[in-house]
């Protein structure tokens, strides 16, 4: 039984062009994989067994949370946590409340804020459990709390 003759390698300009395209495609794919793997994401510190511990005094975490907030929350809650302009102070209007110390959030425990962020609300806020990691939820809520005055943080109910 004879084996088929090996195919000759492409020669000339066309062969060099095809090799360059193949090498370029591989390099581009590798660059994309590296870019995704090095994407800045909040670390998982403060997350244990589904329990998230907020850290509004952690400057790095707050900076990460500011980015997550701008990407995921500001469209509804406003760039400066001011809430929807027509929000009336009630939860039944379906509009995003302010997340500043003037809003209802400081009256909720950290655990309640985490659950609201994960699951959403019945009056229109979507849940972010599939869109944000626990580390990102920790970062964004730490950022939000970092904007509150110390007395608002102290008055927050224990979990």
C-alpha positions in Angstrom: 0.0 0.0 0.0 1.5 3.3 -1.0 1.0 6.5 0.8 -0.2 9.6 -1.0 2.6 12.0 -2.0 3.0 14.9 0.4 1.4 18.2 -0.9 4.0 20.8 -1.7 4.0 23.9 0.5 2.6 27.0 -1.1 5.4 29.1 -2.6 5.8 32.6 -3.7 3.9 35.6 -2.5 0.6 33.8 -1.9 2.3 31.2 0.5 4.0 34.0 2.5 0.8 35.9 2.6 -1.2 32.9 4.0 1.4 32.2 6.6 1.4 35.8 7.7 -2.4 35.8 8.0 -2.3 32.6 10.0 0.4 34.0 12.4 -1.5 37.3 12.7 -4.8 35.5 13.5 -3.1 33.4 16.2 -1.4 36.5 17.8 -4.7 38.4 17.7 -6.5 35.5 19.4 -3.8 35.3 22.1 -4.0 39.1 22.7 -7.7 38.8 23.2 -7.5 36.0 25.6 -4.8 37.8 27.6 -6.9 41.0 27.6 -9.9 39.2 29.0 -7.9 37.4 31.7 -6.2 40.6 32.9 -9.4 42.7 32.9 -9.4 44.6 36.2 -12.0 43.0 38.5 -12.5 43.5 42.2 -10.9 40.7 44.1 -13.0 38.2 46.1 -11.8 39.3 49.5 -14.8 39.9 51.8 -16.8 37.2 50.2 -17.2 34.0 52.1 -19.9 31.3 51.7 -22.2 33.8 50.0 -21.8 36.3 52.8 -20.5 39.6 51.6 -18.8 42.0 53.9 -18.8 45.6 52.7 -15.7 47.8 53.2 -16.6 51.5 52.5 -13.2 52.6 53.9 -11.1 50.4 51.5 -9.9 52.9 48.9 -9.0 50.3 46.2 -12.3 48.5 46.6 -14.3 51.8 46.5 -12.4 52.8 43.3 -13.3 49.4 41.7 -16.9 49.9 42.9 -17.1 53.3 41.3 -16.3 51.7 37.9 -18.9 49.0 38.4 -21.5 51.6 39.4 -20.8 53.7 36.3 -21.1 50.6 34.1 -24.1 48.9 35.7 -26.1 51.2 38.0 -25.7 54.9 36.9 -28.1 54.5 34.0 -31.0 54.2 36.4 -29.7 55.6 39.7 -27.9 58.5 38.2 -24.2 59.4 37.9 -24.1 60.9 41.4 -26.4 58.4 43.1 -29.3 61.0 42.9 -31.9 58.5 41.7 -34.5 59.0 39.0 -35.6 62.7 38.9 -39.3 61.7 39.3 -38.8 59.4 42.2 -41.4 60.3 44.8 -40.0 58.7 47.9 -42.1 55.5 47.7 -41.2 52.1 46.4 -44.4 51.7 44.4 -43.6 54.1 41.6 -41.1 51.7 39.9 -38.5 54.5 39.6 -34.9 54.1 40.8 -34.5 55.7 44.3 -31.4 57.8 45.2 -28.6 55.7 46.6 -27.1 58.7 48.4 -27.5 59.1 52.2 -30.7 61.0 51.5 -32.4 57.9 50.0 -33.8 54.8 51.7 -30.6 52.7 51.4 -29.0 53.6 54.7 -32.0 52.2 56.5 -31.2 48.7 55.1 -28.6 46.3 56.4 -25.7 45.3 54.3 -27.3 41.8 53.8 -30.5 43.5 52.6 -28.6 45.6 50.1 -26.7 42.6 48.8 -29.9 40.6 48.4 -31.6 43.5 46.6 -28.6 43.8 44.2 -28.6 40.1 43.6 -32.3 39.4 43.2 -33.7 42.8 42.2 -37.0 44.2 43.4 -40.7 43.5 42.6 -41.1 47.1 41.4 -38.7 47.1 38.5 -35.0 46.8 39.5 -33.5 43.8 37.7 -31.4 41.3 39.7 -27.6 41.4 39.0 -26.7 37.9 40.3 -25.9 36.7 36.8 -24.4 40.0 35.6 -22.1 40.9 38.5 -19.9 38.6 40.6 -20.1 38.7 44.4 -16.8 40.6 44.4 -18.3 43.2 42.0 -21.4 43.5 44.2 -19.2 44.0 47.2 -17.3 46.7 45.4 -20.3 48.6 44.2 -22.1 48.5 47.5 -18.9 49.6 49.3 -18.6 52.5 46.9 -22.2 53.5 47.5 -21.7 53.3 51.3 -18.4 55.3 51.1 -20.4 58.3 49.9 -22.6 58.3 53.0 -21.5 60.3 56.1 -20.1 58.3 59.0 -23.4 58.7 61.0 -25.4 57.1 58.2 -23.1 54.1 58.2 -23.2 53.8 62.0 -27.0 53.9 62.0 -27.2 51.1 59.5 -29.0 48.1 61.1 -26.8 45.1 62.1 -27.3 42.0 59.9 
